[in-house]
Amino acid sequence: MNIYMSMLYYQLQKNHKISYNHKTFLDKTPLKLPMHFTGSLPSPDYLYVTDSENLGHMDNHMDRLHILCLGAPSSTSQNARYERITVEDDDPCCDVYSLHNEVSMIFQMYQEWGNALTEIAYGSQDIPKMLRTSEKILENPCILIDTDFSYMAYSTNFFTAEKNLILDSADSSSTPLNYVNEFRLDPEFKKLTRKKGVFLYEEHRELGRLLCYNLTYHNRYFARLIMHESHHPISEADKKHLSILARSIQLIFDTRTESLTFSSRAGNVHQLVETLAMENKPMREADVDRILLGSGWRRDDHYLMIYLKLFASSGITANTAYLCSKIEKMWKGSCTFPHDEGILWLLNLNLYQHSHDYPFYDTFAYFLRESLCQAGISNNYTDIGRTSLFIQQAKTALEIGGQKNPTHWYHYFKDYALDYMFSQCTLQFPAEELCHPAILKLRRHDAENHTEYHRTLKSYLEHKFSVTNTAEALFIHRTTLIHRLKKIQGLCSLDLDDPRTVQHLMLSFSLLA
């Protein structure tokens, strides 16, 4: 990926006080990897990292150079024949070498982004994923709108932007009608469809400034990628970023042989659930209602979250994509997508029950066996905005259930909720530090004297203080049991009439199991 001075400036200004020796960035030549200036003849192809003291030694070789300078240069070094970014920090911990490392990390970040875009363009061709992958770089929300002003894809921060008036309160799958009419009546709008590269749509009184890029399909204008000036003012770097993203999307359009169509209503549900999964927090009810409007889904429907894990999986593969498609065809009311080397499956029970007259779990178990999957299943819930919580339930059910019952095909969270509670109890303290002192005392006594008082007390509590049932379970005589209980009482002085004491004892036995 080509990296330019404007992009470097944009990333460095997040952490440093910096300046630039030109009014605007030329960005004619992409930068190669950063180098330290060592006194040899510099090349205009590289970015040189130096300090204000050594900058003077470069005065005779500065034509067309790209320089990152630590510290403000002297007045004699104000040469305008080169491009220079100056880091003006007075932090004593900041030196040329640490600055060089920071710039190298910026180069690596851009390279990883470029590799990810290329992989998507030639692999899954998932445009929404491409926008999500770009959020860290672009920061401002982006949306892809087709010629009918319908939303083809958008970044997950699009609906949560503080100022975002391009949404329709009645239909969140397309641009509001008042804006559509305004655009179509604008004599300049048609001309914009013929524009090449990145261009700035003139500041709108309500929308603000929009950075745009036109995309084509079969050499005809088909869609427009738009960046909304929401999180920070549009910069020269944003133009570069948007251009890189747009060219990657254009590559998908150019290689598609089938018709480029999409289901905006289904897409809204998918992107909502993916947003909830990635952000790992609930969403406001009003935002959820707006996104679901017109999709046939309601926020307060009854839902079930399922997490599927393939027995042999090495990341998100074509197999997971195939299973997602198959699930949505088999069970109406399903929304699926690959997640963490598995599949997240949200089932709208209302839609399913209205469309199928056979029990869900009959076909579900067969599907798991045929697909070689195991599943974790959350509790039922009635607010889709809380989906992130139930994703964790489903994952936890699969994790604990897979360990305790590895031969089972699916695991309910309700069956392992107590195990989860015990696992959380011991995050901060060892189990022995949480147990009732009597339990530990009996265990030590048994080890030293070869008795079975610990096992006897546990069985006595499990059989609800029944001497007969406890004696039968331990295969001992009633008299022997009564003798043991007296010995236990003498050692520990337990008040078994106190419910809290009994509860603590039972929990202690479970923690030490």
Steps between C-alpha positions, in 0.01 A plus 500: 500500500625847411546729801525878461608789720140605569421154637809503721414850624146387585620207712781690678280794602297264719794468742724800434502874449618525140533751215561491126718724285251535210144632486375179339635152447629426151464120537651441157739227609413210733735447793727204539595357839639755750879527536738681733714767335862378534681769303507315167334645192123476565251368243164670431329160509527455878367671809790621715463525875743743661522777759541876471876478562564260211253671270759765417732234358240419237467855361703422188289192407145606580334515158183284498584337835244387759616571854361433848687726740499478880517853637445836331778579247703821508403788276784410262332165424171633370555345159180478294645262241407198709205376705557496875283398792632639827423333833518785749462291818729589788455159663849386614395138443442566131813452288573435135507124547164481678353730234640274230337198669167682522508584130591140416190386693288744298639353177422150629143600594434628149658191347275272708197703398595472133552124532160461670323695224672292232406175675134603519494627140634170364336277761162547662429829314313606813461878458351561850799315647730718290347813655524356850865408441569863405342666805824522698669685213213718375339578842226709334192287414457384140205377297460350153186619319381368163329688218160454669631663819476170688773402744718217372736503799613722784760503774378393842557849640264650241181462705668612822658821364413803714385702198354281232199645323525291184276234658131460433299466822237298311735274301861462606587306184501804272565875487213719629259609227554871561872463431438283193271766352750770584786314333300423187387862463857621538635576145851424625408155628494329160841645422635345819423150370767554233769609744811288531694439818431656840294819509343714770125554484439867580409563862134421558312712754394187693731220395824694511787403269502163324805342342397286202628252245297371202506128421400333174359166392536399134649847441186677623456702819363256755572615854665769708723453802443786745695603809302711744691773685397387845788403730764740364533761222572356156873511425733429210566159657126422491508552124779246468327255734166523321669457163675182617177354637301599190750338264476176699120505473527582129716190461208293636260665256739434211539129578134422573338296226159468664259789544591739780191486717444513872224465753498819699248373754690181576821701494372731773437207733839344425693820549312578822585158648862522383529846656364369831741206484807714432423786738407253775250735663124565481353756259235762570143384435424794269805421282405133477138578408615736227738248345246214509214707359359335189706182539227281650704471821406669825720591792275319753458174306615181673860415409749220544876542446699197386877479461619227264853364497629266232691198628792573269525874431795718413337840476210627294487280190275441204334228707376748760363724225320199349353401837377855560313493171359155568374593848315807374331292230397221737373710790302814423576773752873419511784751479851352478857613443853364561644605837813395693567187290137396540151622410264723695139408431216722623162330473183710513264251663192699403584483129608137525183382677277680250676326210567144622275235648781270620705532822822693454725262692403196291658645187765691695661189649505329160659808342776506763587137439502544122709819518739371768427793732450549871278775630456718807147631554405808701190554707196637315478881507267773374717802418728470196694803624640281780635241256863554603420359847346185355788451259717462809248255645511284187881505489523418870255209462712353221826553688388343829269241344769394253735428792251322726304313230716493186284237327184713510404689185359807671510658843251733673632787708232429764661160560841654570405829666605363842834380361553848357424655839758273665761590237443870567525449877857375472632772268628705792534248784594128501214263578652415840478865607127511427402172666347453843781437751332180617546339157873560501530381858320174419718443192817538708363269771413234239849517350669464838269239656368307196140592579217594262340793683518735197315250276253420777397863558463560127273199455298595811429847357423363152242263649331782691607380850343156452698252710344201323565621144852620585595168662373311195694726263823452700437123553539532878278422799278774647686476830833553322362807326364647824838443664675680213260794515571543873874496428454761225296718734768469766773606257316790331203608717278553194155658526317299234173674589640820350409519125801723420738252661351214299513706180867590561585136565330381179668768289834409657459135403423606141799735479736226617351232276 
